[in-house]
Amino acid sequence: MSSRKYTIARYEAQGERFEILVDPDRALELKLGKSVSIDKVLISDTVYKDAKKGLRASEASLRKVFGTTDVRKIAETIIKKGELLLTAEQRKKMIEEKKRQIIEFIHRNCIDPRTNLPHPVMRIEMALEQSGAPIDPFKSVEEQIPTILKYLQKILPIRMAKAIVGIKIPPQFVSKAYGYVAKVGKILRSNYQTDGTWIAEVEIPAGLQETLISKINEITKGQGEVKIISVK
């Protein structure tokens, strides 16, 4: 085995588990969407079913799940779709950065219902530490906010300023748009027209209005519609 430092990337599918040894920093860059040569990411050309025990994955299992035995193609799938075991240093750095983004989001989008004013950043930071709210370095801020607010509400009087938006999505974009909308908002009303067009009313954090409009435009190539109904 190489003397380079390494970590494990793991992927499970169809009842099979696959593991590869990778360079921690370069694998993380690849997982986060940066352009990195897979040859610089891989520590070895072996795909394991259990790397710690040195048990290799069979060619039959590789073909069943990946449709190939090409290690480089398989490795990209494992890293991008699977779990990357971060080093302690990487995890600490990523969690601190995500925590900073979460605190800023809460400061911009949440209020103290007693005063209808934002909580100071320092107060949010202290409450977040005290609450023990879990922070996932790979999930977006928007995905994590509902859970984090439940933790904070045990310590702080706090609520999210909400916006109600109307959405109209052409049928060919519904699958992708629905998945995004369901992650960042609460679908209040939903129906489909005879041609498959999706029409919905969705409650979202007020600070996400511009982000939602931009993302829907991106997903639908400008053919979707978003209308702000109310903000409260």
Backbone as JSON, one array per atom type, in Angstrom:
{
  "sequence": "MSSRKYTIARYEAQGERFEILVDPDRALELKLGKSVSIDKVLISDTVYKDAKKGLRASEASLRKVFGTTDVRKIAETIIKKGELLLTAEQRKKMIEEKKRQIIEFIHRNCIDPRTNLPHPVMRIEMALEQSGAPIDPFKSVEEQIPTILKYLQKILPIRMAKAIVGIKIPPQFVSKAYGYVAKVGKILRSNYQTDGTWIAEVEIPAGLQETLISKINEITKGQGEVKIISVK",
  "N": [[0.85, -1.2, 0.0], [0.44, 2.3, -0.66], [2.55, 4.91, 0.73], [1.41, 7.34, 0.96], [-0.92, 9.49, 2.61], [-4.24, 8.38, 3.26], [-7.79, 7.91, 2.79], [-11.04, 6.35, 3.08], [-13.43, 5.8, 0.53], [-16.81, 5.03, 0.18], [-19.44, 3.01, -1.14], [-22.74, 1.86, -1.4], [-24.97, -0.4, -2.91], [-27.65, -2.25, -4.37], [-27.48, -4.34, -2.53], [-24.77, -4.7, -2.25], [-21.45, -3.78, -1.15], [-18.92, -1.37, -1.73], [-15.56, -0.3, -1.61], [-12.92, 2.1, -1.84], [-9.51, 3.21, -1.76], [-8.45, 6.46, -1.21], [-6.94, 9.67, -1.89], [-7.32, 12.01, 0.62], [-7.74, 14.89, 0.41], [-7.85, 15.43, -2.37], [-9.9, 13.73, -3.17], [-12.03, 14.86, -1.8], [-12.19, 17.33, -3.08], [-13.01, 16.45, -5.63], [-15.51, 15.31, -5.0], [-16.87, 17.59, -4.25], [-17.29, 18.77, -6.63], [-15.21, 19.85, -8.12], [-12.76, 19.94, -10.78], [-10.82, 17.24, -11.05], [-8.2, 15.01, -11.72], [-8.86, 11.58, -11.82], [-6.8, 9.81, -11.47], [-5.09, 11.11, -9.77], [-6.5, 11.03, -7.51], [-6.97, 8.39, -6.7], [-5.49, 5.98, -4.53], [-4.87, 3.33, -4.86], [-5.44, 0.78, -7.39], [-7.44, -0.92, -6.74], [-10.68, -2.21, -6.09], [-12.48, -2.67, -3.25], [-14.52, -4.88, -1.19], [-14.38, -4.76, 1.45], [-12.2, -2.75, 2.7], [-10.5, -2.55, 4.97], [-10.19, -5.17, 5.78], [-8.99, -6.13, 3.57], [-10.45, -7.36, 1.58], [-11.34, -8.02, -1.65], [-13.64, -6.69, -4.09], [-15.77, -8.66, -6.14], [-15.52, -9.34, -9.69], [-17.96, -9.92, -10.8], [-19.81, -8.65, -9.08], [-19.07, -6.01, -9.48], [-19.72, -5.63, -12.18], [-22.46, -6.07, -12.02], [-23.44, -3.88, -10.5], [-22.15, -1.52, -11.46], [-21.87, -1.91, -14.16], [-19.48, -2.24, -15.43], [-15.93, -3.01, -15.27], [-14.03, -1.18, -15.1], [-11.83, 0.49, -13.21], [-11.38, 3.24, -12.84], [-13.69, 4.54, -13.77], [-15.54, 3.39, -12.06], [-14.55, 4.29, -9.6], [-15.02, 7.08, -9.73], [-17.82, 7.13, -9.59], [-18.22, 5.99, -7.05], [-17.04, 7.92, -5.37], [-18.46, 10.3, -5.98], [-21.16, 9.62, -5.59], [-21.25, 8.14, -3.3], [-20.22, 7.64, 0.15], [-17.8, 9.65, 1.65], [-15.18, 9.19, 3.78], [-14.24, 11.53, 5.9], [-11.19, 13.13, 6.98], [-10.25, 13.99, 10.37], [-9.41, 16.62, 10.48], [-10.38, 17.69, 8.05], [-13.17, 17.35, 8.43], [-13.64, 18.98, 10.66], [-12.95, 21.52, 9.65], [-14.81, 21.8, 7.52], [-17.26, 21.63, 8.85], [-17.13, 23.87, 10.52], [-17.16, 25.9, 8.59], [-19.67, 25.43, 7.43], [-21.27, 25.87, 9.63], [-20.86, 28.6, 10.04], [-22.14, 29.59, 7.74], [-24.76, 28.75, 8.28], [-25.4, 30.19, 10.62], [-25.31, 32.8, 9.61], [-27.41, 32.64, 7.75], [-29.61, 32.18, 9.47], [-29.57, 34.54, 10.95], [-30.26, 36.37, 8.94], [-32.77, 35.49, 8.11], [-34.48, 34.75, 10.17], [-36.49, 35.64, 13.05], [-36.96, 37.15, 16.32], [-39.88, 36.42, 17.83], [-40.98, 38.0, 19.82], [-40.09, 40.54, 19.46], [-40.03, 40.92, 16.78], [-37.62, 41.27, 15.49], [-34.31, 40.5, 14.22], [-32.24, 38.03, 15.85], [-29.14, 38.77, 17.51], [-25.98, 37.95, 15.96], [-24.03, 36.76, 17.64], [-25.6, 35.74, 19.72], [-27.09, 33.81, 18.39], [-25.03, 32.08, 17.61], [-24.07, 31.17, 20.11], [-26.35, 29.88, 21.09], [-26.62, 27.89, 19.19], [-24.36, 26.32, 19.67], [-24.96, 25.5, 22.3], [-27.28, 24.06, 21.9], [-26.63, 21.68, 20.64], [-27.21, 20.95, 18.06], [-27.12, 18.93, 15.14], [-24.75, 19.17, 12.49], [-24.39, 18.8, 9.11], [-21.74, 18.47, 6.97], [-21.97, 18.11, 4.2], [-24.56, 18.6, 3.36], [-26.85, 21.09, 2.1], [-27.33, 24.43, 3.42], [-30.03, 25.19, 3.41], [-31.4, 22.74, 3.45], [-30.83, 21.84, 6.0], [-31.8, 23.68, 7.82], [-34.58, 23.45, 8.84], [-34.41, 21.31, 10.75], [-32.38, 22.28, 12.45], [-33.57, 24.59, 13.49], [-35.53, 23.47, 15.12], [-34.0, 22.5, 17.21], [-32.89, 24.92, 18.16], [-35.17, 26.28, 19.01], [-35.72, 25.27, 21.48], [-34.19, 26.7, 23.1], [-34.08, 29.4, 22.33], [-36.51, 32.01, 21.7], [-37.66, 31.89, 18.6], [-38.38, 32.23, 15.16], [-38.96, 31.43, 11.71], [-39.14, 33.82, 9.17], [-41.65, 33.74, 6.76], [-42.48, 33.03, 3.32], [-45.07, 32.81, 0.93], [-45.3, 31.2, -2.08], [-46.31, 30.94, -5.5], [-46.07, 28.38, -7.88], [-45.37, 27.3, -11.17], [-44.78, 24.68, -13.26], [-43.55, 23.38, -16.27], [-44.39, 20.19, -17.79], [-42.14, 18.56, -18.57], [-40.15, 19.21, -16.82], [-40.93, 18.65, -14.29], [-40.25, 16.5, -12.5], [-37.56, 16.96, -11.61], [-37.81, 19.58, -10.62], [-39.76, 19.3, -8.63], [-38.46, 17.72, -6.74], [-36.46, 19.49, -5.83], [-37.98, 21.66, -4.81], [-39.46, 20.41, -2.77], [-37.45, 19.9, -0.98], [-36.6, 22.4, -0.04], [-38.84, 23.76, 0.81], [-42.27, 23.87, 2.08], [-44.87, 22.16, 0.72], [-47.95, 23.43, 0.1], [-50.28, 23.4, -1.47], [-51.08, 21.39, -4.29], [-51.36, 20.5, -7.64], [-52.04, 18.9, -10.81], [-52.19, 19.83, -14.2], [-54.06, 18.89, -17.17], [-52.16, 18.46, -19.15], [-49.95, 17.71, -17.74], [-48.57, 19.74, -16.5], [-47.3, 21.16, -13.55], [-48.76, 22.75, -10.82], [-48.41, 24.66, -7.96], [-48.65, 25.78, -4.5], [-46.33, 27.02, -2.28], [-44.66, 27.11, 0.84], [-41.91, 28.9, 1.91], [-38.71, 29.78, 3.43], [-38.46, 33.28, 3.92], [-36.14, 34.54, 3.04], [-35.29, 32.99, 0.96], [-36.42, 33.59, -1.45], [-35.29, 34.83, -3.82], [-33.32, 32.94, -4.4], [-34.88, 30.65, -4.9], [-36.37, 31.46, -7.16], [-34.29, 31.82, -9.0], [-33.23, 29.21, -9.11], [-35.42, 27.71, -10.08], [-35.71, 28.87, -12.58], [-33.31, 28.03, -13.67], [-33.59, 25.19, -13.64], [-35.83, 24.84, -15.3], [-35.07, 26.02, -17.6], [-35.85, 28.64, -17.95], [-38.56, 28.44, -18.43], [-40.33, 27.98, -16.39], [-42.55, 29.29, -13.82], [-42.61, 31.59, -11.13], [-44.32, 33.06, -8.52], [-44.62, 35.53, -6.07], [-46.73, 35.3, -3.41], [-47.37, 36.05, -0.75], [-45.75, 37.49, 2.16], [-44.75, 36.8, 5.42]],
  "CA": [[0.0, 0.0, 0.0], [1.22, 3.54, -0.76], [2.81, 5.62, 1.98], [0.59, 8.56, 0.99], [-2.07, 9.42, 3.51], [-5.42, 7.99, 2.51], [-9.04, 7.64, 3.49], [-11.88, 5.4, 2.34], [-14.71, 6.21, -0.06], [-17.66, 3.83, 0.27], [-20.71, 3.09, -1.88], [-23.57, 0.66, -1.25], [-26.08, -0.49, -3.87], [-28.09, -3.6, -4.75], [-27.02, -5.31, -1.54], [-23.31, -4.83, -2.31], [-20.68, -2.64, -0.65], [-17.66, -1.19, -2.44], [-14.69, 0.69, -0.98], [-11.65, 2.38, -2.5], [-8.59, 4.05, -0.99], [-8.3, 7.7, -1.95], [-6.28, 10.82, -1.28], [-8.42, 12.73, 1.27], [-8.0, 16.24, -0.09], [-8.26, 15.41, -3.78], [-11.22, 13.08, -3.24], [-13.01, 15.85, -1.35], [-12.35, 18.29, -4.17], [-13.82, 15.8, -6.67], [-16.88, 15.17, -4.49], [-17.47, 18.92, -4.2], [-17.56, 19.24, -7.99], [-14.05, 20.42, -8.8], [-12.17, 19.09, -11.82], [-9.61, 16.59, -10.53], [-7.91, 13.74, -12.39], [-9.11, 10.44, -10.94], [-5.51, 9.17, -11.19], [-4.5, 11.81, -8.63], [-7.37, 10.76, -6.36], [-6.84, 6.99, -6.28], [-4.25, 5.49, -3.92], [-4.59, 2.04, -5.5], [-6.4, 0.44, -8.44], [-8.27, -2.02, -6.25], [-11.99, -1.95, -5.5], [-12.69, -3.65, -2.18], [-15.81, -4.91, -0.51], [-14.0, -4.35, 2.81], [-10.8, -2.34, 2.54], [-9.72, -2.82, 6.18], [-9.88, -6.6, 5.8], [-8.31, -6.46, 2.33], [-11.31, -8.22, 0.76], [-11.65, -7.38, -2.93], [-14.97, -6.89, -4.7], [-15.69, -9.56, -7.29], [-15.84, -8.75, -10.99], [-19.41, -10.09, -11.01], [-20.52, -7.6, -8.35], [-18.77, -4.73, -10.15], [-20.53, -5.57, -13.41], [-23.88, -5.99, -11.64], [-23.78, -2.55, -9.98], [-21.6, -0.41, -12.25], [-21.9, -2.23, -15.58], [-18.12, -2.2, -15.95], [-14.88, -3.31, -14.29], [-13.07, -0.08, -15.23], [-11.67, 1.02, -11.86], [-11.47, 4.7, -12.81], [-15.11, 4.91, -13.88], [-16.18, 2.95, -10.81], [-14.09, 5.17, -8.52], [-15.74, 8.35, -9.81], [-19.18, 6.9, -9.08], [-18.14, 5.78, -5.6], [-16.72, 9.19, -4.7], [-19.5, 11.3, -6.19], [-22.47, 9.19, -5.1], [-21.14, 7.42, -2.04], [-19.79, 8.31, 1.39], [-16.36, 9.87, 1.77], [-14.82, 9.3, 5.19], [-13.38, 12.7, 6.04], [-10.23, 13.16, 8.08], [-10.72, 14.84, 11.47], [-9.11, 18.01, 10.11], [-11.33, 18.08, 7.01], [-14.51, 17.46, 9.01], [-13.69, 20.17, 11.52], [-12.93, 22.72, 8.8], [-16.05, 21.89, 6.77], [-18.36, 21.9, 9.78], [-17.02, 25.27, 10.94], [-17.61, 26.74, 7.48], [-21.13, 25.26, 7.3], [-21.87, 26.52, 10.8], [-20.84, 30.05, 9.76], [-23.21, 29.85, 6.76], [-26.05, 28.55, 8.95], [-25.61, 31.33, 11.52], [-25.63, 33.96, 8.77], [-28.75, 32.42, 7.2], [-30.59, 32.39, 10.55], [-29.58, 35.97, 11.26], [-30.95, 37.09, 7.86], [-34.1, 34.99, 7.79], [-35.3, 34.43, 11.35], [-36.75, 36.76, 13.96], [-37.46, 36.93, 17.67], [-41.3, 36.78, 17.73], [-41.34, 38.99, 20.83], [-39.71, 41.88, 19.0], [-40.02, 40.92, 15.31], [-36.29, 41.67, 15.05], [-33.36, 39.38, 14.18], [-31.35, 37.81, 16.99], [-27.74, 39.07, 17.19], [-25.19, 36.81, 15.49], [-23.38, 36.09, 18.78], [-26.61, 34.99, 20.45], [-27.39, 32.62, 17.57], [-23.87, 31.19, 17.68], [-24.03, 30.56, 21.44], [-27.49, 28.97, 21.19], [-26.34, 26.75, 18.32], [-23.42, 25.49, 20.41], [-25.64, 24.95, 23.45], [-28.36, 23.16, 21.49], [-26.12, 20.4, 20.16], [-27.81, 20.65, 16.76], [-26.17, 18.28, 14.22], [-24.45, 19.9, 11.25], [-23.86, 17.91, 8.07], [-20.91, 19.3, 6.09], [-22.28, 17.93, 2.79], [-25.91, 19.06, 3.04], [-26.98, 22.53, 1.96], [-27.89, 25.14, 4.57], [-31.49, 25.17, 3.34], [-31.88, 21.41, 3.84], [-30.6, 21.6, 7.42], [-32.42, 24.7, 8.66], [-35.76, 22.99, 9.62], [-33.97, 20.52, 11.91], [-31.61, 23.13, 13.36], [-34.5, 25.47, 14.19], [-36.19, 22.7, 16.18], [-33.07, 22.49, 18.34], [-32.75, 26.28, 18.69], [-36.41, 26.72, 19.65], [-35.71, 24.83, 22.87], [-33.33, 27.65, 23.84], [-34.39, 30.78, 21.93], [-37.75, 32.29, 20.98], [-37.21, 32.17, 17.24], [-39.18, 31.65, 14.07], [-38.56, 31.79, 10.36], [-40.04, 34.63, 8.35], [-42.1, 32.87, 5.68], [-43.08, 33.57, 2.1], [-45.89, 31.87, 0.17], [-45.06, 31.42, -3.5], [-47.0, 30.1, -6.47], [-45.11, 27.81, -8.83], [-45.93, 26.61, -12.33], [-43.66, 23.98, -13.89], [-43.9, 22.55, -17.44], [-44.32, 18.75, -17.46], [-40.84, 17.91, -18.78], [-39.22, 19.58, -15.75], [-41.6, 18.46, -12.99], [-39.55, 15.57, -11.61], [-36.4, 17.62, -11.0], [-38.26, 20.75, -9.87], [-40.48, 18.85, -7.44], [-37.47, 17.28, -5.77], [-35.82, 20.67, -5.24], [-38.97, 22.43, -4.03], [-39.8, 19.64, -1.57], [-36.33, 19.99, -0.04], [-36.4, 23.73, 0.55], [-40.09, 24.38, 1.24], [-43.41, 23.04, 2.45], [-45.87, 22.24, -0.34], [-49.26, 23.63, 0.71], [-51.27, 22.94, -2.46], [-50.41, 20.81, -5.44], [-52.22, 19.8, -8.6], [-51.49, 18.75, -12.15], [-53.11, 20.09, -15.3], [-54.22, 17.73, -18.06], [-50.94, 18.23, -19.94], [-48.86, 17.34, -16.85], [-47.99, 20.91, -15.86], [-47.47, 21.14, -12.1], [-49.05, 24.03, -10.2], [-48.35, 24.47, -6.5], [-48.36, 26.86, -3.56], [-45.26, 26.5, -1.42], [-44.16, 27.99, 1.9], [-40.45, 28.84, 1.98], [-38.11, 30.88, 4.18], [-38.56, 34.51, 3.13], [-34.85, 34.86, 2.44], [-34.98, 32.1, -0.16], [-37.21, 33.93, -2.62], [-34.45, 35.02, -5.0], [-32.67, 31.66, -4.68], [-35.88, 29.77, -5.5], [-36.65, 31.95, -8.51], [-33.1, 31.53, -9.83], [-33.1, 27.76, -9.3], [-36.51, 27.25, -10.95], [-35.33, 29.31, -13.92], [-32.22, 27.15, -14.13], [-34.13, 23.84, -13.88], [-36.81, 24.83, -16.39], [-34.52, 26.79, -18.74], [-36.61, 29.88, -18.06], [-39.95, 28.21, -18.8], [-41.15, 27.89, -15.19], [-43.05, 30.56, -13.28], [-42.68, 31.72, -9.67], [-45.0, 34.3, -8.14], [-44.68, 35.75, -4.63], [-48.13, 35.54, -3.01], [-47.37, 36.83, 0.5], [-44.61, 37.36, 3.06], [-45.21, 37.05, 6.8]],
  "C": [[0.88, 1.24, 0.0], [1.42, 4.17, 0.6], [2.06, 6.94, 2.06], [-0.54, 8.39, 1.98], [-3.31, 9.1, 2.68], [-6.63, 7.93, 3.42], [-9.85, 6.71, 2.59], [-13.11, 6.1, 1.78], [-15.54, 4.94, -0.21], [-18.97, 4.06, -0.48], [-21.45, 1.77, -1.72], [-24.74, 0.71, -2.21], [-26.37, -1.96, -4.16], [-27.54, -4.69, -3.81], [-25.51, -5.52, -1.52], [-22.65, -3.59, -1.73], [-19.33, -2.6, -1.36], [-16.86, -0.09, -1.73], [-13.42, 0.87, -1.81], [-10.81, 3.26, -1.57], [-8.27, 5.29, -1.82], [-7.5, 8.73, -1.16], [-7.37, 11.71, -0.67], [-8.77, 14.08, 0.65], [-8.48, 16.24, -1.53], [-9.62, 14.75, -3.96], [-12.31, 14.06, -2.82], [-13.25, 16.9, -2.43], [-13.24, 17.72, -5.27], [-15.27, 15.69, -6.24], [-17.61, 16.51, -4.47], [-17.62, 19.55, -5.58], [-16.38, 19.85, -8.71], [-13.48, 19.41, -9.81], [-10.83, 18.54, -11.31], [-9.42, 15.27, -11.28], [-8.1, 12.59, -11.41], [-7.81, 9.72, -10.6], [-4.8, 9.83, -10.01], [-5.29, 11.55, -7.35], [-7.11, 9.36, -5.8], [-5.48, 6.69, -5.66], [-3.86, 4.15, -4.53], [-5.68, 1.75, -6.52], [-7.34, -0.69, -8.02], [-9.6, -1.52, -5.71], [-12.27, -3.07, -4.49], [-14.17, -3.75, -1.82], [-15.61, -4.6, 0.98], [-12.51, -4.04, 2.79], [-9.95, -2.7, 3.76], [-9.32, -4.29, 6.28], [-9.14, -7.04, 4.54], [-9.13, -7.35, 1.41], [-11.73, -7.48, -0.51], [-13.08, -7.65, -3.37], [-14.81, -7.8, -5.91], [-16.03, -8.83, -8.58], [-17.34, -8.84, -11.25], [-20.19, -8.99, -10.31], [-20.29, -6.23, -8.97], [-19.63, -4.57, -11.4], [-22.01, -5.39, -13.07], [-24.27, -4.56, -11.27], [-23.35, -1.43, -10.9], [-21.65, -0.66, -13.76], [-20.54, -2.23, -16.23], [-17.16, -2.69, -14.86], [-13.77, -2.25, -14.37], [-12.97, 0.65, -13.88], [-11.86, 2.54, -11.81], [-12.92, 5.17, -12.91], [-15.86, 4.55, -12.59], [-15.82, 3.9, -9.66], [-14.82, 6.51, -8.54], [-17.15, 8.23, -9.26], [-19.17, 6.76, -7.56], [-17.93, 7.1, -4.87], [-17.89, 10.17, -4.79], [-20.84, 10.93, -5.57], [-22.43, 8.55, -3.71], [-20.72, 8.3, -0.88], [-18.28, 8.43, 1.39], [-16.05, 10.06, 3.25], [-13.79, 10.43, 5.35], [-12.34, 12.49, 7.14], [-10.78, 14.09, 9.15], [-10.52, 16.31, 11.11], [-10.1, 18.52, 9.05], [-12.72, 18.31, 7.6], [-14.64, 18.72, 9.85], [-13.78, 21.45, 10.69], [-14.25, 22.9, 8.07], [-17.24, 22.22, 7.66], [-18.32, 23.35, 10.25], [-17.51, 26.21, 9.85], [-19.12, 26.64, 7.31], [-21.85, 25.94, 8.46], [-21.93, 28.04, 10.59], [-21.95, 30.42, 8.79], [-24.59, 29.73, 7.4], [-26.38, 29.72, 9.86], [-26.0, 32.57, 10.72], [-27.03, 33.83, 8.19], [-29.81, 32.7, 8.25], [-30.69, 33.87, 10.9], [-30.38, 36.76, 10.22], [-32.43, 36.73, 7.76], [-35.02, 34.71, 8.97], [-35.43, 35.64, 12.27], [-37.11, 36.25, 15.35], [-38.93, 37.35, 17.65], [-41.76, 37.8, 18.77], [-41.09, 40.41, 20.35], [-39.85, 42.05, 17.49], [-38.7, 41.43, 14.72], [-35.37, 40.45, 15.02], [-32.61, 39.24, 15.51], [-29.94, 38.22, 16.58], [-26.97, 37.8, 16.82], [-24.58, 36.04, 16.66], [-24.38, 35.24, 19.56], [-26.97, 33.71, 19.71], [-26.26, 31.6, 17.69], [-23.83, 30.45, 19.02], [-25.16, 29.54, 21.6], [-27.26, 27.72, 20.35], [-25.38, 25.78, 19.02], [-24.12, 24.77, 21.56], [-26.66, 23.88, 23.07], [-27.88, 21.77, 21.09], [-26.7, 19.99, 18.82], [-26.77, 20.02, 15.82], [-25.98, 19.11, 12.96], [-23.79, 18.94, 10.29], [-23.05, 18.74, 7.09], [-21.26, 19.2, 4.62], [-23.68, 18.43, 2.41], [-25.96, 20.58, 2.95], [-27.55, 23.13, 3.24], [-29.4, 25.0, 4.59], [-32.07, 23.84, 3.79], [-31.81, 21.21, 5.35], [-31.36, 22.54, 8.35], [-33.64, 24.19, 9.45], [-35.37, 22.21, 10.87], [-33.25, 21.4, 12.93], [-32.53, 24.07, 14.13], [-35.23, 24.75, 15.31], [-35.31, 22.63, 17.42], [-33.0, 23.88, 18.99], [-33.99, 26.73, 19.45], [-36.54, 26.24, 21.09], [-34.95, 25.82, 23.76], [-33.73, 29.09, 23.59], [-35.82, 30.89, 21.42], [-37.38, 32.72, 19.57], [-38.16, 31.54, 16.23], [-38.69, 32.19, 12.74], [-39.59, 32.72, 9.74], [-40.37, 33.82, 7.11], [-42.61, 33.65, 4.47], [-43.91, 32.45, 1.46], [-45.69, 32.19, -1.31], [-45.9, 30.46, -4.34], [-46.0, 29.64, -7.52], [-45.86, 27.1, -9.95], [-44.78, 26.01, -13.13], [-44.14, 23.16, -15.09], [-43.62, 21.08, -17.17], [-42.94, 18.13, -17.58], [-39.83, 18.22, -17.68], [-39.75, 19.25, -14.36], [-40.78, 17.61, -12.03], [-38.4, 16.26, -10.88], [-36.83, 18.8, -10.14], [-38.95, 20.35, -8.58], [-39.49, 18.44, -6.35], [-36.8, 18.45, -5.06], [-36.78, 21.41, -4.32], [-39.31, 21.71, -2.72], [-38.69, 19.71, -0.52], [-36.28, 21.32, 0.68], [-37.69, 24.36, 1.08], [-41.14, 23.36, 1.64], [-44.5, 23.23, 1.4], [-47.26, 22.29, 0.29], [-50.39, 23.14, -0.19], [-50.53, 22.44, -3.68], [-51.43, 20.16, -6.35], [-51.56, 19.81, -9.98], [-52.56, 19.04, -13.19], [-53.12, 18.89, -16.24], [-52.97, 17.44, -18.89], [-49.74, 17.86, -19.07], [-48.16, 18.51, -16.18], [-48.31, 20.87, -14.36], [-47.69, 22.56, -11.59], [-49.12, 23.82, -8.7], [-48.23, 25.8, -5.77], [-47.4, 26.3, -2.53], [-44.87, 27.56, -0.39], [-42.66, 27.8, 2.01], [-39.94, 29.91, 2.94], [-38.08, 32.15, 3.32], [-37.26, 34.86, 2.42], [-34.47, 34.01, 1.25], [-35.69, 32.49, -1.46], [-36.35, 34.04, -3.88], [-33.76, 33.72, -5.4], [-33.63, 30.72, -5.39], [-36.16, 30.18, -6.94], [-35.51, 31.6, -9.46], [-32.99, 30.04, -10.13], [-34.19, 27.22, -10.23], [-36.23, 27.67, -12.4], [-34.26, 28.41, -14.52], [-32.77, 25.77, -14.51], [-35.01, 23.8, -15.12], [-36.34, 25.58, -17.62], [-35.38, 28.02, -19.03], [-38.08, 29.7, -18.37], [-40.89, 28.07, -17.59], [-41.57, 29.26, -14.71], [-43.05, 30.5, -11.75], [-43.28, 33.07, -9.35], [-45.06, 34.39, -6.62], [-46.12, 36.13, -4.26], [-48.19, 36.39, -1.75], [-46.09, 36.56, 1.27], [-45.08, 37.68, 4.46], [-44.16, 36.63, 7.82]]
}
